């Protein structure tokens, strides 16, 4: 079985299960500079650009800059920068799959050894877009010198590129670029812009250049949403190789669902040049709705279901969703509580449709997302993803959301550390310890030593660093949490969940 490379594309075009671009794609000019070689960018941003090229819309390729020392670029060289995107998922309850050989990338450059080629790209008038995914730690201000070869940080590298472009075109406003970071932080574009401007001042760069950055370049906030596990394990990779008929060292797997929301107006749509090729690519002046939908209806149920699923004995999301009781809990949680109380103006039908998309994604048998991984930094996730919705529901309705309250009680129970080893704290399920990966573990370890359960719950609910406020001040929170914890201790987590569902589902049927 041969490897994937350009010469065997003609043969693969006759294969019905693989989408392959025309040879003409290799003649397209380079239009995009991308910082990051990782699976996520290749499975989302590069997916859109490849699709646009196949539709004859964008007609441009990507130069990728590898910024870290880890790994090498040899696989890209061997495969002519081609790689396969294998998407697998559920859409409208139906299985959906697609295999695409992406030809979006033209070159992969190492920042460490080929920095001069990156700066040469600044002289290319066709380059109009910069994309990045350098992890959340990449968008940080560090002391950096843009004349280093290369600069240390991603913002330093980007500033050096922008300065080289400014010099190459004499500050011509026509040669500014659209910069779209995809790092998972709020206001990622604006934060990157502020760091770039501060670095420009610290490097003593001229005021006319700083004006050019601000007036002629566009830093767009963006939100990305697609699960891209990346390269599968060896067993699964071998199966896919057999199915496709070739070896691919760069093959990545993704879920079918994909969203890239970019903050911008009609001018940004025109500058980007591939708007309209896919309904998952959104360019609007305000993308906060998409951020709220993802944070509340995807991340929120993940967080509230994390401890519950683990305590029920489920290892992966899809395994838990095959259980009728857990699946009913997640469905009611999303549709009857979270979707009705998102702290942002979202139309009910939009929230409901998004909820059902999320349920499809949770049931995807090809994405083995582990619950214990989801419970990492549990406390911070509860505060950011759940509490705003919880408080908004109570304020709107005058009573507590039952499923969310149960989820908070389960979180407290999951955080019951029974063993301490060094700096690590462990809970226990059926005699087997599990690591509590949360900075608040010492706090819960201490509180669970209290003899009185009601007193312990009161002390925990009072902790504003966890909840953002004293939850004891909301009527019935304390008594409800105590009741759920007592039931879990006496009857077990599964029976407590079943009792909750029987009581609330009967109430739904009577309303």
Phi, psi and omega in degrees: 000127183275164177280160175285125170200173192303321187295336181260013179292324182301317179294322184288338179296337180275358181270119188295335186272008184227133176267124184230137179283164174292157175298335182299340181298332183286351177263357183289147180288159175279124184236348187232135170253127184235126175263108179126126180259002190296166183298327185296310179297320181293333181269351181234285183301313182291332175300315180295317182293319177298318180296319179297319178297319179294334177271000180071028186259303186278312177058055178201153183242175191246134168257121184259135176254122175270113188268337185262167179274348184287138179070186179217183183252012186297323180296321177298318180295316182297327186256016180055033178065017176272150175202160183256135172254114178255103180262135181223132180189189179240131177226118183060032180082356182253142177292140181220134178216155183205139175239120183235130170271109183278130176242026185289331186268129178264321181213154170237121183249142175270123179299326184291320187249348184229035184298327180297326179290327176296314179293328175299326180297334178298337182274355182277114183294339182285338182289120182229358184226139172237128179239147177217150163211093185248022188067166185299331182285348181289330180265076178220148178275117173232152178297124186213152180244117185289350179267358171295161187236081004263174170301158187287312190264163174298312177302324177296318178295316180296318179298318178298319177298314181296321180293319178298323179290319177302314180293316184300324184249017174059031178074017180298124182297341181290344187252020168290166184233161173265125184247122185234093174285145178244010178300145189275064172228150180295144178053043185300322180294314182292324178293319178296318179299316181296324178292317179301316180295319179295318178296324179297317177296315182295332179272003176067030181282151189295152183297327179294327176291317179298320176298320180297319177303310186289324189264336189243356179241155186233112177263111186258128168295145177215158178230130180240146180208102171196132176278119180235086180299339179090216183289127180287171178293169188301321181296311180293323179298319179296321177298317180292321176302316179296319180295319185276330180092016177203163176267138180221108180288342185254007182304138176231150174252147177218163167283166180289319184300140177207136178218131171226104180258123183242134180276116181182168181254195182299327178297319178292322177303317181289320181293321180292317169087356177231021175293140177098357183275347183201137181293345177280352176261113185240130174233109183220155180296335180227115180254013184298327179302317182291324176296316181293317179301315180294313184296317185274317190261347172253301182292324181298306177298324174304313183292311182290337178269346188299301180295321181299311182299316180297315181293334176280352177098011180267137181266323184239163181297313183295325177297316180295322183288346175278350177274126186298326181287314179295317179299319178296320178301310182297318181298311180294320178304311183289309191280323185264343183240294186297312184299334182271354188226022177299128184283053178198153184283092179241130180297139183306319182292330178291316180295320180294317179297320179295320178303317183288328173297317180298317179300319176299318182293321179295332182269006182292113184288350183269351180249107183262075182276121186274133182296321181297327175293323180294331181280359175297137183055042183308313186296315179297324180291320177301314183295315186275325189263334190247312189301317178302320178291319180301311182293323181292322178298312182296320180293322181287323189255338181081008175213168187279147169284116188297315184292319178293320178298317176300317178300322178293320177297319179295321176303314179297320180291319178300325183280008178285097179278129181250354182211141177236128176230107185063236178265005182260144179238140185234135166269181180219134177229119182052041177082356182254127181286148172229142183283129175267103185266077186207132178299340180274001181304318178298323178298311181291325177301318180291313185293325181289355174280346183293142185286326184263121178298313178301321179293320179297314180298319178299317180294322180289314182293341180281342188286104185289338178291341177267315188255347184084354179192174176274106183289344177298339183281350176268127185304131173079353179297311183300310184295323180292316180296317178300316181299316180294319180294322177296319180294319179298317181294323186272320188249347183094160185291322183292317179294322179296320177296315180299318179298317177301313182295318180299317182290314185282324179292326174296320178296320178297318184292336181270348184272000000 
